[in-house]
């Protein structure tokens, strides 16, 4: 049978790899990082996780989350990564595979209970809570493409069948006549036939299979998402009683991983030959899914004028209206509008700015509105002043509005204006800071007294 030839190849590759062991920590870390990223992405993606390979890499290596992707997908991916790291630690400690360990792994990969859509026995839609770390309490049989029901173990049968599985494994694990790849593969299949948990059985089966492989000195078998149809077909062949097809499929994946480890041990590249093509394809997919505005305009006199007219002027008017309640608290107030060395009249600054812009359209790249309140009346001899700014910077493709000491409030592409609510937020922020400043200064004065 083909799988026996692949088993012989696996043994030969393992022997070659052992000749390079022990690997240096740096080489081993580089190889395991590659395995971990591929393992996390592919095993989770097969089960419907929406994170791309790039998003998975950003999350695992840098802790960066992907926008517009479900929180559940991030939790599952980080949980799967924690499970892999836990497996590596358990392998180093030479701890045995137990039911307790399996339940721990299930808790790691699913993180927390959640609800899924379900159907009642009488066909009505309902919700069902997926529990973690405990065996199923309701049947999880599946309907095949031919509308037949494929039956897993019932909830009542599951504890006994799991106990039988562990007994079988403990009897076989030290048998030198059983190839480690066959042992790990058959454990995967027996576990899947039980389907002991409400959800996460596929990911857990692959984690436990790879745990056994790592225990035996073999690298993990990575089932790639683009090859999942072949993986499921091999499982279906096993369901039909032809287990050798599944043995052969998993052995091929183990051999691929062995060859990759040998390359890494030799100091060769361990990237897949088509990694660049995949990254480009993934980038295209990600770009197609982006719904944000495109860069269509650059800085010119028209875009600068529009920013000032449709953003800065109404923002100034809103703020001035609110500040009118604070101005009487001070002896005097000033407003200076300046841009690139030009100072404009407070009451007609916009028209003066437009005249200056038309005269020298490329000169104006920033503008500031300086507000000042002098001598707070109720502070007497301890009278204090208050000064603050609104600044706008006109970059090549966007404009940036900052307040106070250049704290960036927002940045937008040209032709995209602040909404009413965004303007209101700026006004609220500035006025609240004025109130807070007054209170803090009065408190200091009070403490002096």
Secondary structure, DSSP 8 states (H G I E B T S, - for coil): -HHHHHHHHHHHHHHHHHTT-S--HHHHHHHHHHHHHHHHHHHHHHTT----HHHHHHHHHH----TTS-HHHHHHHHHHHHHHHHHHHHHHHT----HHHHHHHHHHHH-S-EEEEEE-TTS-EEEEEE-SSS--SS---EE-TTS-EE----HHHHHHHHHHHHHHHHHHTT-TTS-HHHHHHHHHHHHHHH--SSS-HHHHHHHHHHHHHHHTT-------GGGHHHHHHHHHHHHTT-HHHHHHHHHHHHHHHHHHHHHHHTT---S-TTHHHHHHHHHHHHHHT--S-------SHHHHHHHIIIIIHHHHHHHHHHHHHHHTTEEEEEEEEEETTEEE-TTSHHHHHHHHHHHSTTT--EEEEEEEEEEEGGGGGG---EEEEEEEEE-SSEEEEEETTTEEEEEEETT----HHHHHHHHHHHHHHHHHHHHHHHHHHHHH-
